[in-house]
Amino acid sequence: MARVLLFGPLRDLAGWRERDLVATTLSELRALLGAQDAALGEALARPGVQVALDQAIVRGDAALSPTAEVAFLPPMSGG
């Protein structure tokens, strides 16, 4: 099972910070999260949301190991 972490407004929207879910790819995980909570699915698809897979930022789809840690990070701003 992949360990899924949500941060900031994503956590607030979902009402949870951490869950264990079964998925083999990031795209499958996103689809699963969107099916469980449409508002969260829309939020995860917004520009600027980043995904860290095992503490490394990834772009696009990626395979998930059974022990993967997937963190969804809200858009960040700074100066």
mmCIF file of the N, C-alpha and C atoms, coordinates in Angstrom:
data_MODEL
# 
_entry.id   MODEL 
# 
loop_
_atom_site.group_PDB 
_atom_site.id 
_atom_site.type_symbol 
_atom_site.label_atom_id 
_atom_site.label_alt_id 
_atom_site.label_comp_id 
_atom_site.label_asym_id 
_atom_site.label_entity_id 
_atom_site.label_seq_id 
_atom_site.pdbx_PDB_ins_code 
_atom_site.Cartn_x 
_atom_site.Cartn_y 
_atom_site.Cartn_z 
_atom_site.occupancy 
_atom_site.B_iso_or_equiv 
_atom_site.pdbx_formal_charge 
_atom_site.auth_seq_id 
_atom_site.auth_comp_id 
_atom_site.auth_asym_id 
_atom_site.auth_atom_id 
_atom_site.pdbx_PDB_model_num 
ATOM 1   N N  . MET A 1 1  ? 0.831   -1.184 0.000   1.00 0.00 ? 1  MET A N  1 
ATOM 2   C CA . MET A 1 1  ? 0.000   0.000  0.000   1.00 0.00 ? 1  MET A CA 1 
ATOM 3   C C  . MET A 1 1  ? 0.872   1.242  0.000   1.00 0.00 ? 1  MET A C  1 
ATOM 4   N N  . ALA A 1 2  ? 0.487   2.201  -0.813  1.00 0.00 ? 2  ALA A N  1 
ATOM 5   C CA . ALA A 1 2  ? 1.202   3.469  -0.837  1.00 0.00 ? 2  ALA A CA 1 
ATOM 6   C C  . ALA A 1 2  ? 0.723   4.339  0.327   1.00 0.00 ? 2  ALA A C  1 
ATOM 7   N N  . ARG A 1 3  ? 1.648   5.000  0.951   1.00 0.00 ? 3  ARG A N  1 
ATOM 8   C CA . ARG A 1 3  ? 1.320   5.954  2.011   1.00 0.00 ? 3  ARG A CA 1 
ATOM 9   C C  . ARG A 1 3  ? 1.125   7.304  1.335   1.00 0.00 ? 3  ARG A C  1 
ATOM 10  N N  . VAL A 1 4  ? -0.062  7.885  1.461   1.00 0.00 ? 4  VAL A N  1 
ATOM 11  C CA . VAL A 1 4  ? -0.407  9.144  0.802   1.00 0.00 ? 4  VAL A CA 1 
ATOM 12  C C  . VAL A 1 4  ? -0.482  10.243 1.852   1.00 0.00 ? 4  VAL A C  1 
ATOM 13  N N  . LEU A 1 5  ? 0.215   11.337 1.583   1.00 0.00 ? 5  LEU A N  1 
ATOM 14  C CA . LEU A 1 5  ? 0.239   12.489 2.487   1.00 0.00 ? 5  LEU A CA 1 
ATOM 15  C C  . LEU A 1 5  ? -0.297  13.717 1.757   1.00 0.00 ? 5  LEU A C  1 
ATOM 16  N N  . LEU A 1 6  ? -1.121  14.494 2.436   1.00 0.00 ? 6  LEU A N  1 
ATOM 17  C CA . LEU A 1 6  ? -1.621  15.759 1.899   1.00 0.00 ? 6  LEU A CA 1 
ATOM 18  C C  . LEU A 1 6  ? -1.149  16.889 2.808   1.00 0.00 ? 6  LEU A C  1 
ATOM 19  N N  . PHE A 1 7  ? -0.817  18.016 2.215   1.00 0.00 ? 7  PHE A N  1 
ATOM 20  C CA . PHE A 1 7  ? -0.325  19.152 2.976   1.00 0.00 ? 7  PHE A CA 1 
ATOM 21  C C  . PHE A 1 7  ? -1.138  20.404 2.684   1.00 0.00 ? 7  PHE A C  1 
ATOM 22  N N  . GLY A 1 8  ? -1.140  21.323 3.643   1.00 0.00 ? 8  GLY A N  1 
ATOM 23  C CA . GLY A 1 8  ? -1.757  22.636 3.490   1.00 0.00 ? 8  GLY A CA 1 
ATOM 24  C C  . GLY A 1 8  ? -3.225  22.576 3.131   1.00 0.00 ? 8  GLY A C  1 
ATOM 25  N N  . PRO A 1 9  ? -3.638  23.395 2.161   1.00 0.00 ? 9  PRO A N  1 
ATOM 26  C CA . PRO A 1 9  ? -5.052  23.456 1.785   1.00 0.00 ? 9  PRO A CA 1 
ATOM 27  C C  . PRO A 1 9  ? -5.590  22.123 1.256   1.00 0.00 ? 9  PRO A C  1 
ATOM 28  N N  . LEU A 1 10 ? -4.733  21.303 0.690   1.00 0.00 ? 10 LEU A N  1 
ATOM 29  C CA . LEU A 1 10 ? -5.181  19.989 0.214   1.00 0.00 ? 10 LEU A CA 1 
ATOM 30  C C  . LEU A 1 10 ? -5.630  19.140 1.396   1.00 0.00 ? 10 LEU A C  1 
ATOM 31  N N  . ARG A 1 11 ? -4.879  19.174 2.466   1.00 0.00 ? 11 ARG A N  1 
ATOM 32  C CA . ARG A 1 11 ? -5.242  18.447 3.690   1.00 0.00 ? 11 ARG A CA 1 
ATOM 33  C C  . ARG A 1 11 ? -6.552  18.985 4.252   1.00 0.00 ? 11 ARG A C  1 
ATOM 34  N N  . ASP A 1 12 ? -6.684  20.300 4.285   1.00 0.00 ? 12 ASP A N  1 
ATOM 35  C CA . ASP A 1 12 ? -7.899  20.915 4.819   1.00 0.00 ? 12 ASP A CA 1 
ATOM 36  C C  . ASP A 1 12 ? -9.118  20.526 3.983   1.00 0.00 ? 12 ASP A C  1 
ATOM 37  N N  . LEU A 1 13 ? -8.979  20.534 2.677   1.00 0.00 ? 13 LEU A N  1 
ATOM 38  C CA . LEU A 1 13 ? -10.075 20.182 1.778   1.00 0.00 ? 13 LEU A CA 1 
ATOM 39  C C  . LEU A 1 13 ? -10.506 18.731 1.970   1.00 0.00 ? 13 LEU A C  1 
ATOM 40  N N  . ALA A 1 14 ? -9.547  17.825 2.064   1.00 0.00 ? 14 ALA A N  1 
ATOM 41  C CA . ALA A 1 14 ? -9.850  16.401 2.185   1.00 0.00 ? 14 ALA A CA 1 
ATOM 42  C C  . ALA A 1 14 ? -10.328 16.028 3.581   1.00 0.00 ? 14 ALA A C  1 
ATOM 43  N N  . GLY A 1 15 ? -9.862  16.753 4.593   1.00 0.00 ? 15 GLY A N  1 
ATOM 44  C CA . GLY A 1 15 ? -10.215 16.429 5.963   1.00 0.00 ? 15 GLY A CA 1 
ATOM 45  C C  . GLY A 1 15 ? -9.360  15.320 6.555   1.00 0.00 ? 15 GLY A C  1 
ATOM 46  N N  . TRP A 1 16 ? -8.253  15.018 5.894   1.00 0.00 ? 16 TRP A N  1 
ATOM 47  C CA . TRP A 1 16 ? -7.299  14.028 6.421   1.00 0.00 ? 16 TRP A CA 1 
ATOM 48  C C  . TRP A 1 16 ? -5.893  14.400 5.962   1.00 0.00 ? 16 TRP A C  1 
ATOM 49  N N  . ARG A 1 17 ? -4.899  13.900 6.663   1.00 0.00 ? 17 ARG A N  1 
ATOM 50  C CA . ARG A 1 17 ? -3.498  14.193 6.340   1.00 0.00 ? 17 ARG A CA 1 
ATOM 51  C C  . ARG A 1 17 ? -2.787  12.988 5.753   1.00 0.00 ? 17 ARG A C  1 
ATOM 52  N N  . GLU A 1 18 ? -3.139  11.801 6.196   1.00 0.00 ? 18 GLU A N  1 
ATOM 53  C CA . GLU A 1 18 ? -2.400  10.600 5.791   1.00 0.00 ? 18 GLU A CA 1 
ATOM 54  C C  . GLU A 1 18 ? -3.357  9.427  5.631   1.00 0.00 ? 18 GLU A C  1 
ATOM 55  N N  . ARG A 1 19 ? -3.118  8.658  4.557   1.00 0.00 ? 19 ARG A N  1 
ATOM 56  C CA . ARG A 1 19 ? -3.897  7.439  4.305   1.00 0.00 ? 19 ARG A CA 1 
ATOM 57  C C  . ARG A 1 19 ? -3.021  6.434  3.593   1.00 0.00 ? 19 ARG A C  1 
ATOM 58  N N  . ASP A 1 20 ? -3.351  5.175  3.747   1.00 0.00 ? 20 ASP A N  1 
ATOM 59  C CA . ASP A 1 20 ? -2.715  4.101  2.979   1.00 0.00 ? 20 ASP A CA 1 
ATOM 60  C C  . ASP A 1 20 ? -3.697  3.640  1.922   1.00 0.00 ? 20 ASP A C  1 
ATOM 61  N N  . LEU A 1 21 ? -3.269  3.681  0.650   1.00 0.00 ? 21 LEU A N  1 
ATOM 62  C CA . LEU A 1 21 ? -4.126  3.302  -0.466  1.00 0.00 ? 21 LEU A CA 1 
ATOM 63  C C  . LEU A 1 21 ? -3.372  2.356  -1.398  1.00 0.00 ? 21 LEU A C  1 
ATOM 64  N N  . VAL A 1 22 ? -4.125  1.545  -2.105  1.00 0.00 ? 22 VAL A N  1 
ATOM 65  C CA . VAL A 1 22 ? -3.535  0.603  -3.053  1.00 0.00 ? 22 VAL A CA 1 
ATOM 66  C C  . VAL A 1 22 ? -3.630  1.189  -4.454  1.00 0.00 ? 22 VAL A C  1 
ATOM 67  N N  . ALA A 1 23 ? -2.488  1.408  -5.085  1.00 0.00 ? 23 ALA A N  1 
ATOM 68  C CA . ALA A 1 23 ? -2.397  1.884  -6.457  1.00 0.00 ? 23 ALA A CA 1 
ATOM 69  C C  . ALA A 1 23 ? -1.028  1.495  -6.999  1.00 0.00 ? 23 ALA A C  1 
ATOM 70  N N  . THR A 1 24 ? -0.950  1.283  -8.303  1.00 0.00 ? 24 THR A N  1 
ATOM 71  C CA . THR A 1 24 ? 0.325   0.879  -8.895  1.00 0.00 ? 24 THR A CA 1 
ATOM 72  C C  . THR A 1 24 ? 1.033   2.016  -9.629  1.00 0.00 ? 24 THR A C  1 
ATOM 73  N N  . THR A 1 25 ? 0.285   3.102  -9.927  1.00 0.00 ? 25 THR A N  1 
ATOM 74  C CA . THR A 1 25 ? 0.876   4.264  -10.597 1.00 0.00 ? 25 THR A CA 1 
ATOM 75  C C  . THR A 1 25 ? 0.312   5.544  -9.986  1.00 0.00 ? 25 THR A C  1 
ATOM 76  N N  . LEU A 1 26 ? 0.996   6.656  -10.223 1.00 0.00 ? 26 LEU A N  1 
ATOM 77  C CA . LEU A 1 26 ? 0.490   7.943  -9.749  1.00 0.00 ? 26 LEU A CA 1 
ATOM 78  C C  . LEU A 1 26 ? -0.840  8.277  -10.396 1.00 0.00 ? 26 LEU A C  1 
ATOM 79  N N  . SER A 1 27 ? -0.989  7.996  -11.697 1.00 0.00 ? 27 SER A N  1 
ATOM 80  C CA . SER A 1 27 ? -2.249  8.315  -12.365 1.00 0.00 ? 27 SER A CA 1 
ATOM 81  C C  . SER A 1 27 ? -3.397  7.497  -11.776 1.00 0.00 ? 27 SER A C  1 
ATOM 82  N N  . GLU A 1 28 ? -3.140  6.246  -11.445 1.00 0.00 ? 28 GLU A N  1 
ATOM 83  C CA . GLU A 1 28 ? -4.162  5.414  -10.808 1.00 0.00 ? 28 GLU A CA 1 
ATOM 84  C C  . GLU A 1 28 ? -4.509  5.969  -9.425  1.00 0.00 ? 28 GLU A C  1 
ATOM 85  N N  . LEU A 1 29 ? -3.517  6.420  -8.695  1.00 0.00 ? 29 LEU A N  1 
ATOM 86  C CA . LEU A 1 29 ? -3.739  6.990  -7.370  1.00 0.00 ? 29 LEU A CA 1 
ATOM 87  C C  . LEU A 1 29 ? -4.572  8.263  -7.463  1.00 0.00 ? 29 LEU A C  1 
ATOM 88  N N  . ARG A 1 30 ? -4.237  9.137  -8.403  1.00 0.00 ? 30 ARG A N  1 
ATOM 89  C CA . ARG A 1 30 ? -5.013  10.374 -8.589  1.00 0.00 ? 30 ARG A CA 1 
ATOM 90  C C  . ARG A 1 30 ? -6.467  10.048 -8.936  1.00 0.00 ? 30 ARG A C  1 
ATOM 91  N N  . ALA A 1 31 ? -6.674  9.066  -9.820  1.00 0.00 ? 31 ALA A N  1 
ATOM 92  C CA . ALA A 1 31 ? -8.033  8.670  -10.202 1.00 0.00 ? 31 ALA A CA 1 
ATOM 93  C C  . ALA A 1 31 ? -8.795  8.126  -8.995  1.00 0.00 ? 31 ALA A C  1 
ATOM 94  N N  . LEU A 1 32 ? -8.131  7.340  -8.189  1.00 0.00 ? 32 LEU A N  1 
ATOM 95  C CA . LEU A 1 32 ? -8.750  6.781  -6.989  1.00 0.00 ? 32 LEU A CA 1 
ATOM 96  C C  . LEU A 1 32 ? -9.152  7.886  -6.014  1.00 0.00 ? 32 LEU A C  1 
ATOM 97  N N  . LEU A 1 33 ? -8.255  8.832  -5.792  1.00 0.00 ? 33 LEU A N  1 
ATOM 98  C CA . LEU A 1 33 ? -8.556  9.948  -4.893  1.00 0.00 ? 33 LEU A CA 1 
ATOM 99  C C  . LEU A 1 33 ? -9.703  10.795 -5.438  1.00 0.00 ? 33 LEU A C  1 
ATOM 100 N N  . GLY A 1 34 ? -9.720  11.030 -6.756  1.00 0.00 ? 34 GLY A N  1 
ATOM 101 C CA . GLY A 1 34 ? -10.790 11.800 -7.376  1.00 0.00 ? 34 GLY A CA 1 
ATOM 102 C C  . GLY A 1 34 ? -12.130 11.086 -7.310  1.00 0.00 ? 34 GLY A C  1 
ATOM 103 N N  . ALA A 1 35 ? -12.121 9.761  -7.425  1.00 0.00 ? 35 ALA A N  1 
ATOM 104 C CA . ALA A 1 35 ? -13.360 8.985  -7.323  1.00 0.00 ? 35 ALA A CA 1 
ATOM 105 C C  . ALA A 1 35 ? -13.909 9.019  -5.897  1.00 0.00 ? 35 ALA A C  1 
ATOM 106 N N  . GLN A 1 36 ? -13.029 9.072  -4.915  1.00 0.00 ? 36 GLN A N  1 
ATOM 107 C CA . GLN A 1 36 ? -13.452 9.123  -3.516  1.00 0.00 ? 36 GLN A CA 1 
ATOM 108 C C  . GLN A 1 36 ? -13.934 10.510 -3.117  1.00 0.00 ? 36 GLN A C  1 
ATOM 109 N N  . ASP A 1 37 ? -13.343 11.543 -3.737  1.00 0.00 ? 37 ASP A N  1 
ATOM 110 C CA . ASP A 1 37 ? -13.653 12.925 -3.363  1.00 0.00 ? 37 ASP A CA 1 
ATOM 111 C C  . ASP A 1 37 ? -13.414 13.813 -4.588  1.00 0.00 ? 37 ASP A C  1 
ATOM 112 N N  . ALA A 1 38 ? -14.506 14.191 -5.271  1.00 0.00 ? 38 ALA A N  1 
ATOM 113 C CA . ALA A 1 38 ? -14.389 14.952 -6.517  1.00 0.00 ? 38 ALA A CA 1 
ATOM 114 C C  . ALA A 1 38 ? -13.675 16.287 -6.317  1.00 0.00 ? 38 ALA A C  1 
ATOM 115 N N  . ALA A 1 39 ? -13.951 16.972 -5.213  1.00 0.00 ? 39 ALA A N  1 
ATOM 116 C CA . ALA A 1 39 ? -13.303 18.263 -4.960  1.00 0.00 ? 39 ALA A CA 1 
ATOM 117 C C  . ALA A 1 39 ? -11.796 18.088 -4.782  1.00 0.00 ? 39 ALA A C  1 
ATOM 118 N N  . LEU A 1 40 ? -11.396 17.035 -4.093  1.00 0.00 ? 40 LEU A N  1 
ATOM 119 C CA . LEU A 1 40 ? -9.962  16.768 -3.928  1.00 0.00 ? 40 LEU A CA 1 
ATOM 120 C C  . LEU A 1 40 ? -9.341  16.421 -5.271  1.00 0.00 ? 40 LEU A C  1 
ATOM 121 N N  . GLY A 1 41 ? -10.021 15.613 -6.068  1.00 0.00 ? 41 GLY A N  1 
ATOM 122 C CA . GLY A 1 41 ? -9.511  15.267 -7.395  1.00 0.00 ? 41 GLY A CA 1 
ATOM 123 C C  . GLY A 1 41 ? -9.270  16.496 -8.249  1.00 0.00 ? 41 GLY A C  1 
ATOM 124 N N  . GLU A 1 42 ? -10.215 17.448 -8.209  1.00 0.00 ? 42 GLU A N  1 
ATOM 125 C CA . GLU A 1 42 ? -10.053 18.703 -8.960  1.00 0.00 ? 42 GLU A CA 1 
ATOM 126 C C  . GLU A 1 42 ? -8.874  19.500 -8.419  1.00 0.00 ? 42 GLU A C  1 
ATOM 127 N N  . ALA A 1 43 ? -8.744  19.558 -7.109  1.00 0.00 ? 43 ALA A N  1 
ATOM 128 C CA . ALA A 1 43 ? -7.653  20.321 -6.498  1.00 0.00 ? 43 ALA A CA 1 
ATOM 129 C C  . ALA A 1 43 ? -6.295  19.730 -6.862  1.00 0.00 ? 43 ALA A C  1 
ATOM 130 N N  . LEU A 1 44 ? -6.196  18.405 -6.890  1.00 0.00 ? 44 LEU A N  1 
ATOM 131 C CA . LEU A 1 44 ? -4.922  17.754 -7.228  1.00 0.00 ? 44 LEU A CA 1 
ATOM 132 C C  . LEU A 1 44 ? -4.529  17.974 -8.679  1.00 0.00 ? 44 LEU A C  1 
ATOM 133 N N  . ALA A 1 45 ? -5.522  18.246 -9.543  1.00 0.00 ? 45 ALA A N  1 
ATOM 134 C CA . ALA A 1 45 ? -5.254  18.465 -10.969 1.00 0.00 ? 45 ALA A CA 1 
ATOM 135 C C  . ALA A 1 45 ? -4.891  19.908 -11.290 1.00 0.00 ? 45 ALA A C  1 
ATOM 136 N N  . ARG A 1 46 ? -4.984  20.791 -10.331 1.00 0.00 ? 46 ARG A N  1 
ATOM 137 C CA . ARG A 1 46 ? -4.698  22.210 -10.578 1.00 0.00 ? 46 ARG A CA 1 
ATOM 138 C C  . ARG A 1 46 ? -3.209  22.440 -10.844 1.00 0.00 ? 46 ARG A C  1 
ATOM 139 N N  . PRO A 1 47 ? -2.919  23.466 -11.650 1.00 0.00 ? 47 PRO A N  1 
ATOM 140 C CA . PRO A 1 47 ? -1.517  23.804 -11.893 1.00 0.00 ? 47 PRO A CA 1 
ATOM 141 C C  . PRO A 1 47 ? -0.818  24.177 -10.582 1.00 0.00 ? 47 PRO A C  1 
ATOM 142 N N  . GLY A 1 48 ? 0.419   23.807 -10.481 1.00 0.00 ? 48 GLY A N  1 
ATOM 143 C CA . GLY A 1 48 ? 1.215   24.167 -9.320  1.00 0.00 ? 48 GLY A CA 1 
ATOM 144 C C  . GLY A 1 48 ? 1.242   23.115 -8.231  1.00 0.00 ? 48 GLY A C  1 
ATOM 145 N N  . VAL A 1 49 ? 0.294   22.162 -8.244  1.00 0.00 ? 49 VAL A N  1 
ATOM 146 C CA . VAL A 1 49 ? 0.327   21.088 -7.258  1.00 0.00 ? 49 VAL A CA 1 
ATOM 147 C C  . VAL A 1 49 ? 1.474   20.156 -7.631  1.00 0.00 ? 49 VAL A C  1 
ATOM 148 N N  . GLN A 1 50 ? 2.365   19.921 -6.698  1.00 0.00 ? 50 GLN A N  1 
ATOM 149 C CA . GLN A 1 50 ? 3.514   19.060 -6.954  1.00 0.00 ? 50 GLN A CA 1 
ATOM 150 C C  . GLN A 1 50 ? 3.349   17.725 -6.228  1.00 0.00 ? 50 GLN A C  1 
ATOM 151 N N  . VAL A 1 51 ? 4.034   16.721 -6.760  1.00 0.00 ? 51 VAL A N  1 
ATOM 152 C CA . VAL A 1 51 ? 3.993   15.388 -6.162  1.00 0.00 ? 51 VAL A CA 1 
ATOM 153 C C  . VAL A 1 51 ? 5.412   14.971 -5.817  1.00 0.00 ? 51 VAL A C  1 
ATOM 154 N N  . ALA A 1 52 ? 5.597   14.547 -4.579  1.00 0.00 ? 52 ALA A N  1 
ATOM 155 C CA . ALA A 1 52 ? 6.880   13.989 -4.162  1.00 0.00 ? 52 ALA A CA 1 
ATOM 156 C C  . ALA A 1 52 ? 6.683   12.488 -3.967  1.00 0.00 ? 52 ALA A C  1 
ATOM 157 N N  . LEU A 1 53 ? 7.474   11.718 -4.682  1.00 0.00 ? 53 LEU A N  1 
ATOM 158 C CA . LEU A 1 53 ? 7.439   10.264 -4.568  1.00 0.00 ? 53 LEU A CA 1 
ATOM 159 C C  . LEU A 1 53 ? 8.705   9.838  -3.848  1.00 0.00 ? 53 LEU A C  1 
ATOM 160 N N  . ASP A 1 54 ? 8.538   9.257  -2.683  1.00 0.00 ? 54 ASP A N  1 
ATOM 161 C CA . ASP A 1 54 ? 9.670   8.879  -1.839  1.00 0.00 ? 54 ASP A CA 1 
ATOM 162 C C  . ASP A 1 54 ? 10.634  10.045 -1.660  1.00 0.00 ? 54 ASP A C  1 
ATOM 163 N N  . GLN A 1 55 ? 10.048  11.224 -1.381  1.00 0.00 ? 55 GLN A N  1 
ATOM 164 C CA . GLN A 1 55 ? 10.740  12.465 -1.058  1.00 0.00 ? 55 GLN A CA 1 
ATOM 165 C C  . GLN A 1 55 ? 11.501  13.090 -2.217  1.00 0.00 ? 55 GLN A C  1 
ATOM 166 N N  . ALA A 1 56 ? 11.134  12.736 -3.459  1.00 0.00 ? 56 ALA A N  1 
ATOM 167 C CA . ALA A 1 56 ? 11.719  13.369 -4.645  1.00 0.00 ? 56 ALA A CA 1 
ATOM 168 C C  . ALA A 1 56 ? 10.579  13.853 -5.539  1.00 0.00 ? 56 ALA A C  1 
ATOM 169 N N  . ILE A 1 57 ? 10.638  15.114 -5.954  1.00 0.00 ? 57 ILE A N  1 
ATOM 170 C CA . ILE A 1 57 ? 9.601   15.668 -6.820  1.00 0.00 ? 57 ILE A CA 1 
ATOM 171 C C  . ILE A 1 57 ? 9.610   14.928 -8.152  1.00 0.00 ? 57 ILE A C  1 
ATOM 172 N N  . VAL A 1 58 ? 8.411   14.539 -8.598  1.00 0.00 ? 58 VAL A N  1 
ATOM 173 C CA . VAL A 1 58 ? 8.272   13.861 -9.893  1.00 0.00 ? 58 VAL A CA 1 
ATOM 174 C C  . VAL A 1 58 ? 7.271   14.619 -10.739 1.00 0.00 ? 58 VAL A C  1 
ATOM 175 N N  . ARG A 1 59 ? 7.429   14.508 -12.030 1.00 0.00 ? 59 ARG A N  1 
ATOM 176 C CA . ARG A 1 59 ? 6.501   15.114 -12.987 1.00 0.00 ? 59 ARG A CA 1 
ATOM 177 C C  . ARG A 1 59 ? 5.917   13.988 -13.824 1.00 0.00 ? 59 ARG A C  1 
ATOM 178 N N  . GLY A 1 60 ? 4.651   14.073 -14.114 1.00 0.00 ? 60 GLY A N  1 
ATOM 179 C CA . GLY A 1 60 ? 4.018   13.049 -14.934 1.00 0.00 ? 60 GLY A CA 1 
ATOM 180 C C  . GLY A 1 60 ? 3.698   11.807 -14.120 1.00 0.00 ? 60 GLY A C  1 
ATOM 181 N N  . ASP A 1 61 ? 3.551   10.702 -14.830 1.00 0.00 ? 61 ASP A N  1 
ATOM 182 C CA . ASP A 1 61 ? 3.181   9.458  -14.182 1.00 0.00 ? 61 ASP A CA 1 
ATOM 183 C C  . ASP A 1 61 ? 4.433   8.711  -13.722 1.00 0.00 ? 61 ASP A C  1 
ATOM 184 N N  . ALA A 1 62 ? 4.258   7.853  -12.739 1.00 0.00 ? 62 ALA A N  1 
ATOM 185 C CA . ALA A 1 62 ? 5.367   7.037  -12.234 1.00 0.00 ? 62 ALA A CA 1 
ATOM 186 C C  . ALA A 1 62 ? 4.779   5.793  -11.585 1.00 0.00 ? 62 ALA A C  1 
ATOM 187 N N  . ALA A 1 63 ? 5.557   4.731  -11.604 1.00 0.00 ? 63 ALA A N  1 
ATOM 188 C CA . ALA A 1 63 ? 5.156   3.490  -10.932 1.00 0.00 ? 63 ALA A CA 1 
ATOM 189 C C  . ALA A 1 63 ? 5.318   3.655  -9.429  1.00 0.00 ? 63 ALA A C  1 
ATOM 190 N N  . LEU A 1 64 ? 4.429   3.009  -8.685  1.00 0.00 ? 64 LEU A N  1 
ATOM 191 C CA . LEU A 1 64 ? 4.490   3.049  -7.225  1.00 0.00 ? 64 LEU A CA 1 
ATOM 192 C C  . LEU A 1 64 ? 4.839   1.670  -6.693  1.00 0.00 ? 64 LEU A C  1 
ATOM 193 N N  . SER A 1 65 ? 5.804   1.629  -5.811  1.00 0.00 ? 65 SER A N  1 
ATOM 194 C CA . SER A 1 65 ? 6.116   0.378  -5.126  1.00 0.00 ? 65 SER A CA 1 
ATOM 195 C C  . SER A 1 65 ? 5.097   0.195  -4.001  1.00 0.00 ? 65 SER A C  1 
ATOM 196 N N  . PRO A 1 66 ? 4.967   -1.005 -3.472  1.00 0.00 ? 66 PRO A N  1 
ATOM 197 C CA . PRO A 1 66 ? 4.030   -1.224 -2.370  1.00 0.00 ? 66 PRO A CA 1 
ATOM 198 C C  . PRO A 1 66 ? 4.353   -0.399 -1.119  1.00 0.00 ? 66 PRO A C  1 
ATOM 199 N N  . THR A 1 67 ? 5.589   0.050  -0.999  1.00 0.00 ? 67 THR A N  1 
ATOM 200 C CA . THR A 1 67 ? 5.983   0.838  0.170   1.00 0.00 ? 67 THR A CA 1 
ATOM 201 C C  . THR A 1 67 ? 6.204   2.314  -0.158  1.00 0.00 ? 67 THR A C  1 
ATOM 202 N N  . ALA A 1 68 ? 5.682   2.759  -1.290  1.00 0.00 ? 68 ALA A N  1 
ATOM 203 C CA . ALA A 1 68 ? 5.899   4.138  -1.729  1.00 0.00 ? 68 ALA A CA 1 
ATOM 204 C C  . ALA A 1 68 ? 5.258   5.138  -0.776  1.00 0.00 ? 68 ALA A C  1 
ATOM 205 N N  . GLU A 1 69 ? 5.898   6.292  -0.666  1.00 0.00 ? 69 GLU A N  1 
ATOM 206 C CA . GLU A 1 69 ? 5.325   7.430  0.040   1.00 0.00 ? 69 GLU A CA 1 
ATOM 207 C C  . GLU A 1 69 ? 5.063   8.508  -1.001  1.00 0.00 ? 69 GLU A C  1 
ATOM 208 N N  . VAL A 1 70 ? 3.805   8.928  -1.113  1.00 0.00 ? 70 VAL A N  1 
ATOM 209 C CA . VAL A 1 70 ? 3.407   9.929  -2.096  1.00 0.00 ? 70 VAL A CA 1 
ATOM 210 C C  . VAL A 1 70 ? 2.862   11.135 -1.352  1.00 0.00 ? 70 VAL A C  1 
ATOM 211 N N  . ALA A 1 71 ? 3.491   12.276 -1.539  1.00 0.00 ? 71 ALA A N  1 
ATOM 212 C CA . ALA A 1 71 ? 3.054   13.510 -0.898  1.00 0.00 ? 71 ALA A CA 1 
ATOM 213 C C  . ALA A 1 71 ? 2.571   14.482 -1.968  1.00 0.00 ? 71 ALA A C  1 
ATOM 214 N N  . PHE A 1 72 ? 1.360   15.000 -1.771  1.00 0.00 ? 72 PHE A N  1 
ATOM 215 C CA . PHE A 1 72 ? 0.812   16.023 -2.646  1.00 0.00 ? 72 PHE A CA 1 
ATOM 216 C C  . PHE A 1 72 ? 1.015   17.369 -1.968  1.00 0.00 ? 72 PHE A C  1 
ATOM 217 N N  . LEU A 1 73 ? 1.713   18.258 -2.669  1.00 0.00 ? 73 LEU A N  1 
ATOM 218 C CA . LEU A 1 73 ? 2.115   19.551 -2.114  1.00 0.00 ? 73 LEU A CA 1 
ATOM 219 C C  . LEU A 1 73 ? 1.363   20.662 -2.826  1.00 0.00 ? 73 LEU A C  1 
ATOM 220 N N  . PRO A 1 74 ? 0.750   21.587 -2.100  1.00 0.00 ? 74 PRO A N  1 
ATOM 221 C CA . PRO A 1 74 ? 0.011   22.682 -2.727  1.00 0.00 ? 74 PRO A CA 1 
ATOM 222 C C  . PRO A 1 74 ? 0.975   23.641 -3.429  1.00 0.00 ? 74 PRO A C  1 
ATOM 223 N N  . PRO A 1 75 ? 0.430   24.452 -4.335  1.00 0.00 ? 75 PRO A N  1 
ATOM 224 C CA . PRO A 1 75 ? 1.282   25.465 -4.971  1.00 0.00 ? 75 PRO A CA 1 
ATOM 225 C C  . PRO A 1 75 ? 1.951   26.334 -3.917  1.00 0.00 ? 75 PRO A C  1 
ATOM 226 N N  . MET A 1 76 ? 3.197   26.668 -4.173  1.00 0.00 ? 76 MET A N  1 
ATOM 227 C CA . MET A 1 76 ? 3.952   27.484 -3.225  1.00 0.00 ? 76 MET A CA 1 
ATOM 228 C C  . MET A 1 76 ? 4.279   28.818 -3.870  1.00 0.00 ? 76 MET A C  1 
ATOM 229 N N  . SER A 1 77 ? 4.326   29.831 -3.050  1.00 0.00 ? 77 SER A N  1 
ATOM 230 C CA . SER A 1 77 ? 4.732   31.149 -3.542  1.00 0.00 ? 77 SER A CA 1 
ATOM 231 C C  . SER A 1 77 ? 5.838   31.648 -2.626  1.00 0.00 ? 77 SER A C  1 
ATOM 232 N N  . GLY A 1 78 ? 6.565   32.566 -3.149  1.00 0.00 ? 78 GLY A N  1 
ATOM 233 C CA . GLY A 1 78 ? 7.647   33.108 -2.346  1.00 0.00 ? 78 GLY A CA 1 
ATOM 234 C C  . GLY A 1 78 ? 8.290   34.267 -3.067  1.00 0.00 ? 78 GLY A C  1 
ATOM 235 N N  . GLY A 1 79 ? 9.244   34.817 -2.432  1.00 0.00 ? 79 GLY A N  1 
ATOM 236 C CA . GLY A 1 79 ? 9.852   35.983 -3.050  1.00 0.00 ? 79 GLY A CA 1 
ATOM 237 C C  . GLY A 1 79 ? 11.329  35.946 -2.969  1.00 0.00 ? 79 GLY A C  1 
# 
